[in-house]
Amino acid sequence: MTHTSWAVFEKAEPDFAATVQARFAQYPHHVLATLRKDGSPRVAGLNVDIRGGELWLGMMAGSMKAKDLQRDPRFALHTNPGEDETMPDGDVRISGRAVELVDPPELHRYAEETETPHPFHLFYADLTEVVHIGIEGDDLVVRSWAPDHGLRTQRRGNDDEPPREDPAPEDEPGGGGVPAAGE
Protein backbone atom coordinates (compact mmCIF):
# COMPACT_ATOMS: atom_id res chain seq x y z
CA MET A 1 0.00 0.00 0.00
CA THR A 2 1.41 3.38 -1.01
CA HIS A 3 1.69 6.18 1.56
CA THR A 4 0.72 9.63 0.31
CA SER A 5 2.76 11.90 2.55
CA TRP A 6 2.79 15.66 2.72
CA ALA A 7 6.02 15.51 0.67
CA VAL A 8 4.20 13.64 -2.14
CA PHE A 9 1.46 16.29 -2.15
CA GLU A 10 4.01 19.10 -2.00
CA LYS A 11 6.01 17.66 -4.90
CA ALA A 12 2.88 17.24 -7.03
CA GLU A 13 1.44 20.72 -6.27
CA PRO A 14 4.03 22.98 -4.60
CA ASP A 15 2.03 26.22 -4.89
CA PHE A 16 -1.19 24.65 -3.64
CA ALA A 17 0.67 22.91 -0.78
CA ALA A 18 2.24 26.25 0.23
CA THR A 19 -1.21 27.90 0.30
CA VAL A 20 -2.61 25.10 2.46
CA GLN A 21 0.38 25.10 4.81
CA ALA A 22 0.18 28.89 5.21
CA ARG A 23 -3.50 28.60 6.12
CA PHE A 24 -2.72 26.04 8.85
CA ALA A 25 0.10 28.25 10.14
CA GLN A 26 -2.28 31.16 10.84
CA TYR A 27 -3.61 29.57 14.04
CA PRO A 28 -2.20 26.92 16.37
CA HIS A 29 -5.46 25.01 16.97
CA HIS A 30 -7.58 23.24 14.34
CA VAL A 31 -10.47 20.75 14.33
CA LEU A 32 -10.05 16.99 13.88
CA ALA A 33 -12.99 14.71 13.09
CA THR A 34 -12.68 11.01 13.93
CA LEU A 35 -15.11 8.11 14.15
CA ARG A 36 -16.29 6.77 17.50
CA LYS A 37 -16.67 3.05 18.16
CA ASP A 38 -20.38 3.27 17.19
CA GLY A 39 -19.50 5.05 13.90
CA SER A 40 -20.77 8.47 14.95
CA PRO A 41 -18.46 11.46 14.44
CA ARG A 42 -16.32 13.05 17.11
CA VAL A 43 -14.73 16.49 16.67
CA ALA A 44 -11.90 17.78 18.82
CA GLY A 45 -9.27 20.46 18.72
CA LEU A 46 -5.61 19.72 18.10
CA ASN A 47 -2.38 21.24 16.86
CA VAL A 48 -1.03 20.35 13.44
CA ASP A 49 2.65 20.14 12.58
CA ILE A 50 4.06 19.90 9.06
CA ARG A 51 7.71 18.86 9.18
CA GLY A 52 10.02 16.35 7.58
CA GLY A 53 7.65 15.73 4.67
CA GLU A 54 4.77 14.64 6.91
CA LEU A 55 1.60 16.15 8.33
CA TRP A 56 1.69 15.25 12.04
CA LEU A 57 -1.26 14.92 14.40
CA GLY A 58 -0.19 14.90 18.03
CA MET A 59 -2.43 14.28 21.02
CA MET A 60 -2.35 13.54 24.71
CA ALA A 61 -1.86 9.96 25.84
CA GLY A 62 -5.15 8.13 26.23
CA SER A 63 -7.23 10.79 24.49
CA MET A 64 -10.49 9.67 22.91
CA LYS A 65 -9.44 10.97 19.49
CA ALA A 66 -6.27 8.85 19.68
CA LYS A 67 -8.34 5.79 20.62
CA ASP A 68 -10.67 6.54 17.70
CA LEU A 69 -7.74 6.69 15.26
CA GLN A 70 -6.20 3.51 16.64
CA ARG A 71 -9.48 1.71 15.98
CA ASP A 72 -10.40 3.41 12.66
CA PRO A 73 -7.70 5.57 11.07
CA ARG A 74 -10.00 7.67 8.88
CA PHE A 75 -10.03 11.37 9.74
CA ALA A 76 -10.95 14.80 8.46
CA LEU A 77 -9.03 17.88 9.53
CA HIS A 78 -10.40 21.42 9.23
CA THR A 79 -8.49 24.67 9.65
CA ASN A 80 -9.44 27.05 12.41
CA PRO A 81 -11.96 29.43 10.81
CA GLY A 82 -10.42 32.43 12.55
CA GLU A 83 -11.74 35.48 14.30
CA ASP A 84 -14.65 36.42 12.07
CA GLU A 85 -16.60 35.29 9.02
CA THR A 86 -14.40 36.94 6.40
CA MET A 87 -11.72 34.21 6.09
CA PRO A 88 -9.68 36.19 3.55
CA ASP A 89 -7.29 33.26 3.06
CA GLY A 90 -10.02 30.69 2.61
CA ASP A 91 -10.92 27.49 4.31
CA VAL A 92 -8.94 24.22 4.22
CA ARG A 93 -9.84 20.63 4.96
CA ILE A 94 -7.78 17.49 4.65
CA SER A 95 -8.97 13.89 4.66
CA GLY A 96 -6.91 10.79 5.07
CA ARG A 97 -5.86 7.93 7.27
CA ALA A 98 -3.78 8.40 10.40
CA VAL A 99 -0.80 6.09 10.93
CA GLU A 100 0.49 5.94 14.49
CA LEU A 101 4.19 6.31 15.11
CA VAL A 102 5.09 3.89 17.89
CA ASP A 103 8.89 3.60 17.58
CA PRO A 104 10.26 4.93 20.93
CA PRO A 105 13.44 6.52 19.50
CA GLU A 106 11.43 8.30 16.78
CA LEU A 107 8.85 9.50 19.31
CA HIS A 108 11.66 10.76 21.56
CA ARG A 109 13.32 12.56 18.63
CA TYR A 110 10.04 14.24 17.69
CA ALA A 111 9.41 15.23 21.32
CA GLU A 112 12.88 16.78 21.56
CA GLU A 113 12.46 18.73 18.31
CA THR A 114 9.01 20.04 19.21
CA GLU A 115 9.27 20.22 23.01
CA THR A 116 6.29 17.87 23.31
CA PRO A 117 5.79 16.48 26.83
CA HIS A 118 5.74 12.70 27.25
CA PRO A 119 3.63 10.60 27.06
CA PHE A 120 1.74 11.39 23.86
CA HIS A 121 0.31 9.80 20.72
CA LEU A 122 1.73 10.81 17.36
CA PHE A 123 0.19 10.04 14.00
CA TYR A 124 1.25 10.98 10.50
CA ALA A 125 -1.29 11.53 7.74
CA ASP A 126 -1.73 9.33 4.70
CA LEU A 127 -3.48 11.95 2.56
CA THR A 128 -6.54 11.10 0.47
CA GLU A 129 -7.80 14.63 -0.26
CA VAL A 130 -6.81 18.26 0.29
CA VAL A 131 -9.41 20.99 -0.33
CA HIS A 132 -9.13 24.79 -0.26
CA ILE A 133 -12.25 26.93 -0.59
CA GLY A 134 -11.96 30.63 -1.18
CA ILE A 135 -13.63 33.62 -2.78
CA GLU A 136 -12.34 35.19 -5.99
CA GLY A 137 -14.45 38.11 -7.16
CA ASP A 138 -18.04 36.85 -7.20
CA ASP A 139 -17.01 33.18 -7.36
CA LEU A 140 -16.69 30.55 -4.68
CA VAL A 141 -13.58 28.64 -5.79
CA VAL A 142 -13.05 25.04 -4.66
CA ARG A 143 -9.60 23.57 -5.33
CA SER A 144 -9.18 19.91 -4.50
CA TRP A 145 -6.23 17.57 -4.82
CA ALA A 146 -6.19 13.81 -4.50
CA PRO A 147 -3.44 11.35 -5.40
CA ASP A 148 -5.62 9.67 -8.02
CA HIS A 149 -6.74 12.79 -9.93
CA GLY A 150 -4.36 15.62 -9.06
CA LEU A 151 -5.56 19.20 -8.69
CA ARG A 152 -9.02 20.25 -9.83
CA THR A 153 -10.69 23.64 -9.60
CA GLN A 154 -14.43 24.37 -9.62
CA ARG A 155 -16.01 27.80 -9.58
CA ARG A 156 -19.51 28.66 -8.46
CA GLY A 157 -21.12 32.03 -9.02
CA ASN A 158 -23.92 33.49 -6.97
CA ASP A 159 -26.48 32.61 -9.63
CA ASP A 160 -28.25 29.41 -10.70
CA GLU A 161 -25.51 28.37 -13.13
CA PRO A 162 -23.92 24.97 -12.48
CA PRO A 163 -20.33 24.87 -11.19
CA ARG A 164 -17.64 25.42 -13.81
CA GLU A 165 -14.52 23.27 -13.77
CA ASP A 166 -11.25 24.94 -14.73
CA PRO A 167 -9.15 22.81 -17.08
CA ALA A 168 -6.03 21.44 -15.44
CA PRO A 169 -2.80 22.57 -17.13
CA GLU A 170 -2.24 18.98 -18.32
CA ASP A 171 -5.70 18.98 -19.95
CA GLU A 172 -4.87 21.91 -22.22
CA PRO A 173 -3.75 21.27 -25.80
CA GLY A 174 -0.54 19.28 -25.88
CA GLY A 175 -1.06 17.93 -22.37
CA GLY A 176 -1.90 14.44 -21.25
CA GLY A 177 -3.52 14.88 -17.88
CA VAL A 178 -6.46 13.29 -16.17
CA PRO A 179 -9.79 14.15 -17.83
CA ALA A 180 -12.09 16.41 -15.87
CA ALA A 181 -15.19 14.87 -14.28
CA GLY A 182 -17.75 13.91 -16.91
CA GLU A 183 -15.27 13.69 -19.80
C-alpha positions as CSV (number, residue, x, y, z in Angstrom):
1,M,0.0,0.0,0.0
2,T,1.4,3.4,-1.0
3,H,1.7,6.2,1.6
4,T,0.7,9.6,0.3
5,S,2.8,11.9,2.5
6,W,2.8,15.7,2.7
7,A,6.0,15.5,0.7
8,V,4.2,13.6,-2.1
9,F,1.5,16.3,-2.2
10,E,4.0,19.1,-2.0
11,K,6.0,17.7,-4.9
12,A,2.9,17.2,-7.0
13,E,1.4,20.7,-6.3
14,P,4.0,23.0,-4.6
15,D,2.0,26.2,-4.9
16,F,-1.2,24.6,-3.6
17,A,0.7,22.9,-0.8
18,A,2.2,26.3,0.2
19,T,-1.2,27.9,0.3
20,V,-2.6,25.1,2.5
21,Q,0.4,25.1,4.8
22,A,0.2,28.9,5.2
23,R,-3.5,28.6,6.1
24,F,-2.7,26.0,8.8
25,A,0.1,28.3,10.1
26,Q,-2.3,31.2,10.8
27,Y,-3.6,29.6,14.0
28,P,-2.2,26.9,16.4
29,H,-5.5,25.0,17.0
30,H,-7.6,23.2,14.3
31,V,-10.5,20.7,14.3
32,L,-10.1,17.0,13.9
33,A,-13.0,14.7,13.1
34,T,-12.7,11.0,13.9
35,L,-15.1,8.1,14.2
36,R,-16.3,6.8,17.5
37,K,-16.7,3.1,18.2
38,D,-20.4,3.3,17.2
39,G,-19.5,5.0,13.9
40,S,-20.8,8.5,14.9
41,P,-18.5,11.5,14.4
42,R,-16.3,13.1,17.1
43,V,-14.7,16.5,16.7
44,A,-11.9,17.8,18.8
45,G,-9.3,20.5,18.7
46,L,-5.6,19.7,18.1
47,N,-2.4,21.2,16.9
48,V,-1.0,20.4,13.4
49,D,2.6,20.1,12.6
50,I,4.1,19.9,9.1
51,R,7.7,18.9,9.2
52,G,10.0,16.4,7.6
53,G,7.7,15.7,4.7
54,E,4.8,14.6,6.9
55,L,1.6,16.1,8.3
56,W,1.7,15.2,12.0
57,L,-1.3,14.9,14.4
58,G,-0.2,14.9,18.0
59,M,-2.4,14.3,21.0
60,M,-2.4,13.5,24.7
61,A,-1.9,10.0,25.8
62,G,-5.2,8.1,26.2
63,S,-7.2,10.8,24.5
64,M,-10.5,9.7,22.9
65,K,-9.4,11.0,19.5
66,A,-6.3,8.8,19.7
67,K,-8.3,5.8,20.6
68,D,-10.7,6.5,17.7
69,L,-7.7,6.7,15.3
70,Q,-6.2,3.5,16.6
71,R,-9.5,1.7,16.0
72,D,-10.4,3.4,12.7
73,P,-7.7,5.6,11.1
74,R,-10.0,7.7,8.9
75,F,-10.0,11.4,9.7
76,A,-11.0,14.8,8.5
77,L,-9.0,17.9,9.5
78,H,-10.4,21.4,9.2
79,T,-8.5,24.7,9.7
80,N,-9.4,27.0,12.4
81,P,-12.0,29.4,10.8
82,G,-10.4,32.4,12.6
83,E,-11.7,35.5,14.3
84,D,-14.7,36.4,12.1
85,E,-16.6,35.3,9.0
86,T,-14.4,36.9,6.4
87,M,-11.7,34.2,6.1
88,P,-9.7,36.2,3.5
89,D,-7.3,33.3,3.1
90,G,-10.0,30.7,2.6
91,D,-10.9,27.5,4.3
92,V,-8.9,24.2,4.2
93,R,-9.8,20.6,5.0
94,I,-7.8,17.5,4.7
95,S,-9.0,13.9,4.7
96,G,-6.9,10.8,5.1
97,R,-5.9,7.9,7.3
98,A,-3.8,8.4,10.4
99,V,-0.8,6.1,10.9
100,E,0.5,5.9,14.5
101,L,4.2,6.3,15.1
102,V,5.1,3.9,17.9
103,D,8.9,3.6,17.6
104,P,10.3,4.9,20.9
105,P,13.4,6.5,19.5
106,E,11.4,8.3,16.8
107,L,8.9,9.5,19.3
108,H,11.7,10.8,21.6
109,R,13.3,12.6,18.6
110,Y,10.0,14.2,17.7
111,A,9.4,15.2,21.3
112,E,12.9,16.8,21.6
113,E,12.5,18.7,18.3
114,T,9.0,20.0,19.2
115,E,9.3,20.2,23.0
116,T,6.3,17.9,23.3
117,P,5.8,16.5,26.8
118,H,5.7,12.7,27.2
119,P,3.6,10.6,27.1
120,F,1.7,11.4,23.9
121,H,0.3,9.8,20.7
122,L,1.7,10.8,17.4
123,F,0.2,10.0,14.0
124,Y,1.2,11.0,10.5
125,A,-1.3,11.5,7.7
126,D,-1.7,9.3,4.7
127,L,-3.5,12.0,2.6
128,T,-6.5,11.1,0.5
129,E,-7.8,14.6,-0.3
130,V,-6.8,18.3,0.3
131,V,-9.4,21.0,-0.3
132,H,-9.1,24.8,-0.3
133,I,-12.3,26.9,-0.6
134,G,-12.0,30.6,-1.2
135,I,-13.6,33.6,-2.8
136,E,-12.3,35.2,-6.0
137,G,-14.5,38.1,-7.2
138,D,-18.0,36.8,-7.2
139,D,-17.0,33.2,-7.4
140,L,-16.7,30.6,-4.7
141,V,-13.6,28.6,-5.8
142,V,-13.0,25.0,-4.7
143,R,-9.6,23.6,-5.3
144,S,-9.2,19.9,-4.5
145,W,-6.2,17.6,-4.8
146,A,-6.2,13.8,-4.5
147,P,-3.4,11.4,-5.4
148,D,-5.6,9.7,-8.0
149,H,-6.7,12.8,-9.9
150,G,-4.4,15.6,-9.1
151,L,-5.6,19.2,-8.7
152,R,-9.0,20.3,-9.8
153,T,-10.7,23.6,-9.6
154,Q,-14.4,24.4,-9.6
155,R,-16.0,27.8,-9.6
156,R,-19.5,28.7,-8.5
157,G,-21.1,32.0,-9.0
158,N,-23.9,33.5,-7.0
159,D,-26.5,32.6,-9.6
160,D,-28.2,29.4,-10.7
161,E,-25.5,28.4,-13.1
162,P,-23.9,25.0,-12.5
163,P,-20.3,24.9,-11.2
164,R,-17.6,25.4,-13.8
165,E,-14.5,23.3,-13.8
166,D,-11.2,24.9,-14.7
167,P,-9.2,22.8,-17.1
168,A,-6.0,21.4,-15.4
169,P,-2.8,22.6,-17.1
170,E,-2.2,19.0,-18.3
171,D,-5.7,19.0,-20.0
172,E,-4.9,21.9,-22.2
173,P,-3.7,21.3,-25.8
174,G,-0.5,19.3,-25.9
175,G,-1.1,17.9,-22.4
176,G,-1.9,14.4,-21.2
177,G,-3.5,14.9,-17.9
178,V,-6.5,13.3,-16.2
179,P,-9.8,14.1,-17.8
180,A,-12.1,16.4,-15.9
181,A,-15.2,14.9,-14.3
182,G,-17.7,13.9,-16.9
183,E,-15.3,13.7,-19.8
